[in-house]
Amino acid sequence: MPAPPASFQPRLTVWSHTWRTALCLVLAAVALLAPAEGETLRWGLVAGPALVAELVLGTVSFVAMFYRRRWPATVALLCALCSAGSLAAAGPAALTLVSLATWRRFVPLALVALVGALATVTSSSLSESEPPVNGWIGLGSSLLLSAVLAGWGAYLGSRRELLGTLRERAERAEREQTLREDQARDHERARIAREMHDVVAHRISQVSMRAGALAYRQDLAGEQVREEVGLIQRSANEALQELRGVLGVLRDVDGSPVDAPQPTLTDLPALVQGARAEGTAVRLSTDLVQDVPDPLARTVYRVVQEGLTNAGKHAQGAQVEVALTGRAGKDLQVRVANRAPVSRRPPAPGAGLGLVGMRERVELLGGRLDHGPDAEGGFALEARLPWPS
């Protein structure tokens, strides 16, 4: 017999076993010890084989009822058969019938109920202390009692299933909510990391490169050193200002993020000029004659910024080519390529997350990002972005 989900059959506690067993024992004691005439026990039993059979069948039914969860139909049928020859088995028979009904399997339930009704009629006909009962009346009464017990068991089974289903739904909803919170948290962390890298890493790289250059330049005069230190300070201040802007965008105030100006293509010349001021030879070429949508323009700016940052880190002194091509209805292509590095200084340290974040930005717009070394020892970063018409 297939078992219902474990959540529909709650685990029986010690107290649950105790009060059920105690109730069955009380019923057995009343049935066995109620006097009829003189020293004759109920059913007219006296000490002898009949009483032994009564006690044996009752004991078997009491032991079997503890396995009603494992073999519900078998145990219920066994207890029903035992009740035909033992009044002490009436309690376990009723209990196992109710337990079987909680599983709501009609065929085994009907079979056990019929056997139980016939067993009740049989035990009544064997009794010497009670007048014989009409067979059909006794059978009908027994079937009615079995139907009441089965209905009660079916109600308990439905209630357990409902509670189990509600519990499973609540647990599933809690797991899904936890998963959504984890995904939202991971997404927010990735967004913060991407914004921090795009905005701050460029300035910090400039500070690192200028500080590294001072360590290698032994021929600088005091005025030149002060000038370089001033540039480092200016880059650090700009990084701090941009960091504050990023934090203002990321911080949620009254349920809505604070808006802050984001760079677009109009800021691209200033970015290139800043790279030139850092000592990188940059050549910018573009054939764009139409206005580029802001989301697309911001991504183009970030791609160029990432390319210039990487060139400054890993190819000091190399010439960098920045090319923008495309038109509405087609693709907008951005290419940032640097030649082989001419400086032997060690590259500035980096976590390697810039290209990962840039790929995410490009793919969010349905584009594609490619990067890698070329045959001449340089490095190229190219993005292809769909440009809506």
N, C-alpha and C positions, 0 to 999 in steps of 0.2 A: 504493500500500500504506500503510495508516494507521500512523503511528509511535506507539510507546509513549511514556509520559511521559518527559521528559528525565532525571528522577531515576533511571529504571531503566537508562539507558544512560550510564554515567559517561564523562566527557570523557577522551579518549585523550591521554596525555602524550607527550612526545618519546621517553622511554624505551620506552613501550608500542609506538609506531610502529617504533622502532629494532630491538627484539628480534624482533618479528614479521617485519619485512622481512628481517632477517639470516637467520632460519630458512628463509624461502622461498628466499633466494639460495643458501644451502648446499644445499638439496634440488635446486635447478636445476643447480648446479655438479656435484653427484654424478651427476645424470641425464645431463648433456651430456658430461662429461669422462671418465667411466668407460670405459676401452678395451675393445674387444671382440676384434678380430683385427687385428693389424698396426697400421696407421695409421688404420684405420676407427674412427670414433667410434661411440658407442652408437646403435642403430637403423641402423647402416651408413651414417650420413650423412658425406659429405665436403663440402669447400668447394664450394658451388654453390647453386642455387635452393632446394634442400630445407633446407639449413642456414639460409639467409636467412629462409625461412618459419618455421622453428623459432624463430629469434631474434625475429622480428617478433611472432609470436603470444605468446611469452613476455613481451616488453616490454609489449604491450598489456594482458596480464593483470596485470602488476606495477603499471602505472599505474592500471588500473581498480580495483584492490583498495583504493586510498586513498579511494574514494568509496562504500565498502560501507555506511557509515552513512546516506548520503543516499539512495541507490537500492539497497537490499539485494538485492531479488529480481533486478533487471536486471543488476547487477554479478555476482552469483553465477552467473546463467545464462550471461553472457558468458565468464567465466573457465572454466566447465565446457566450453563449446564450444571455447575455445582449447586446453584440455588434450587434445582429440582429436588435434590436430596438433602439439602441443609438449609435451615432457616438462617444460620449464621452467615451464609454467603449472600444473603439478600442485600446487605449494605454494600459490599464490594461490587455486586452485580449492578446496582444502581449507579455507583460512582463511575465504574468503567464504561457504562452506557453513556453517561453524560460526557465523559472524556472523549469517547469515540465520536459523539455528535459534534464536538467542537471542530473536528476535522472536516465535517460536512461532505462525507462521501455516502451517497444515498444507498447504494446496493449493500455494502457491509452493514450499514446502520439498520436497514430494514430487516436483514437476516438476523442480526443479534436481537432486535426488538421482538421479532416473532418467536425466536427461541426462548427469550426471557418470559414472554407471555405464556407460552406452553409450559415452561418450568414452573411458573406460579400456579397454574391450574393443576399441574401434577402434584406439587407439594400440598396444595389444598385438599386434593382427593386422598392423600396419604394420611392426613391429620385425623386423629381419633377424638380430639377434644372439640372439634368444630363440626357442625352439621354439614353434610355434603352440599355443595353449591352447584346449581345448574351449569353445565359445561359451557354453554354459549354465553351466559351472563358472566361467568368467571373469565372466559377468554376475552370478552369485550372489555371488562374492567381492566384486565392485565394489559391489553393493547392500549387502552386509554392512558394508563399510568406510564407505559413505555413512551407513548407519544409526548406526554408532558415532559418526561425526562429528556427525550431527544430534542424537543423544542427549546428547552432551557439550555442544553448543550450547544445547539446551533446558535442561539443568541450570544452565548459566551464566545463562541468561535468568531462570529461576525464582529463582535466588539473588540476582540483581541486583534483581528486582522485590521480593523479600522485604526486602532491605536498604533499597531505596528507600521501601517502605511504612513500615518501622519508622522511617526517618529523618523522613518526613513526619509520622508520628504524634507523634514526639518534638518536632518543631518546632511542630506544632499545639498539643500539650500545653503547651509552653513559652509560646506566645503566649497561650493561654487562662489560664495561671497568671499571666502578667504582667497580663492584663486584669483578672482577679479581684483581684489585689493593688492595681491602680490604682483599681478601683471601691471596694474596702474602704478605701483611703486617702482617697479623696474623701468617702466616707460618714462616716469618722471625723472628717475636717476639718469637714464640715458639722455633725456632732453637737457637736463642741467649740465651733464658732462659735455654734450655737444656744444651748447652755448658757451660754456666756460672755455672750451678749447678754441672755438672759432673766434671769440672776441679777445680773450686774454693771451692765448698762447703766442699769437703773432707779436705782441708787444714784449712779452717776456723773452721770446727768442731774440729780438733785437737787443734787449738788455744783455742777454748772455753772450751774444756775438761781440758786442762792443767791449764788454768786460774781458772776454777772451783775447780780443785784439790788443788791448792794453798790456796784457801779460806777455805778449810776444814782441811788442814794440819797445825796444830799448833806446831808440834814437829820438823819442819825442821830447820836445821842449816843454817847459812848465806850462806855457800858454796853451799848447796843443793838448796836454793832459787835462787841463781844466775844461777845455772845450769838449773833449770826449766825455769827461765826467758829467758835464752839463747835459750832453745829449742822452746819456744813460739816465740821468735824473728826470729828464723830460719824458723819455719813453716809459719810465716807471710811473710817473704821474698820470700819463695817458692810460696806462694799463689799469691803474687804480680807478680812474674815472669810468672807464668802460666796464670794469668789474661792478662798480656801483650801479651802472645802467642795467647790466644783466640781472643783478639781484633784484632791482626794482621790477623788472619784467617777470621774474620767476616768483616773486613774493605775491601771495594772494591776499588782497585787502578787501574786506567786505564781500567776499565771494567772487570778485572779478579782478583779473590781473591788471597791473598798471601798464599802460601803453608807453612805449619808448620808441624813438625813431630808429629804424633799421636801415642799414646801408643798402644802396641800390647802385645802378650803373653810373649815376651821377657822381658817386663817391669814388669811382674806380680810378680816375686820374690822380686823386690825392693819395690813394693807396700805392699806385705806381711811383709817384714822386717820393713817398716815404721810403720805399725800397731803394730808390736811387740814392737818397740821402744816406742810406746805410751802406752804400758802396756797391750795390748790385746794379749791373748794367741791364736795364729793362727796356725792351722795345714793344710798344703796344700798337696793334693794328686791328682795325674793325671795319666791317662794311655794313653795320647795322644802321638802317635809315628809318626804321619804324620804332615806335615806343614799345618797350618790353614790359609785360605785366610785372607788377611788384613781386609776387612770389618767385617768378622766374628770375627777375633781376637780382633778388637777394641771394639766390642759390649761385648765380653766376659770380657775384662778388665773392662769396665764400670760397668757391672753387679757385678763383684767381688768388685770393688771399692765402689759401692753403698751399698752392703751387709756389708762390713767392716765399712763403715761410720755409718750405722744404728746401728750396734752392738756396736760401740764405744759410740754412743749417748744414747742408751736406755738399754744397757746391759753391763755396766761397770764391768770389771773384769771377765766376762763370757768367757768360751772357745768358739772359733769359728772354725768350720770345713768348709774348702773350697775344693770341689771335682770337677774335670773336667773329663768327660768320653765321649767316642764317637769315630767314625771313618768316613772317607769320604764315601759318599753314604748313610749314615744314619743320625742320629741326634747327635748334640753336646749338652751335658747336663752340665749345670753349677749349682751347688748347694752351697749356703752359708747359714750355719745354726749355730746359737749360742744357748747356753744353757741359762737357766734362769739367770737373773742378780743377782750378789752377793752383789752389792753395793746399799745402800739406798739413794744415792745422787739423786737429781732430774735430769731427763734427759735433755740434751741440747735442746734448742728450735729449731724447724724446721717448715717449711711451708707445709710439706707433698707432695711436688711436685716431689721429686726424683723418687719415684716409678712410678708416672704418666709418667714422661719423659722416664724412663727406659722401660716401657711397649711400648711406641711409638718406641723406638729404636729397640726393639726385634720384634715388629710386622712389621716394615719396611723390615726386612729380612725374613718375613714369619714365624716367631717363635711364641712362647707363653711364657708368664711370669706368674708364680704363686707365691703367698706369703701369709703368715699367721702364726699364733701361732701353736705350736705343743702341744701334750698331756702333756709334761713335763714342760711347762711354757716357753719354748724357742721360737725362731722365725726362720723361714726358708724362703729363697728366692731362687727360682729355675727357670731357664730359659731353654727352649728346642728350639734349633735352627737347621734348616736344613743345612746339610753340603754337598755341591755339590761334586760329585765324580770327 
